[in-house]
């Protein structure tokens, strides 16, 4: 099951809304990164906000590295 499907299940939303939630979290993390204020806890919070397990932290790390 992909990240969008997991967000749909945990947030009880459709795929479009799940994609928007994910983009919002990624935008927030990028903003924190640009400010030089990105912390490990921010990745944990992103997972928690989307109802994801902390196993998805690496997904966010990878997305910010691109």
N, C-alpha and C positions, 0 to 999 in steps of 0.2 A: 504494500500500500504506500502510495506516495505522500509527500508532505501536505499537498492540497487536500487529498482525501482525508487525511488524519485531522486537519484543521476543520474540515466540514463536519466530521463526526463529533469532535469535541466541542465545537462552537455552535453546532446545529444550524449551519448556514449552507448556502449553495456555493458552487465552485467560484463564481465571480466574486462573491463577498469574501471567501477564503483567500483568494488571490490579493484582494485589496488589503485585508488584514496583514498578510504576509509582507506585502510591499510597504505598508506603514511601519512595521517593525524593522524591516531592512533600512528604510529611510532614517528612522530614529537612530539605529546603530551607526549608520554612515555619518550622520550629524555629530554624534558623540565622537566618532573617530576623527572627523575633521577638526573638532575642537580640542583634540588631544586628551579627551576625558573618557575614553572607552575603557571599561573595567570588566573583569570576568563576570561580575554580578549582572551586567547588562545583558549578556548572552543568556544567562539563567532566567532573567526576567522576560526576555523575548520568548523563550520556550514556554514559560509559565503563562504569559499573556495569551498565547495561542493554544493552550491546553496540551502542549507537547512535552514528552519526556526530555530530560536533559541530554539524552542520546543525540538530540538534534542540534546541540551546540556547535558541533563540527560543521554542520550545514551552513550556519550563519557565519562562522569563521571563514569558510571557503568562499562564500558569497562576497564578503568584504575584501578578500584578497584579490578578487578579479578586477 
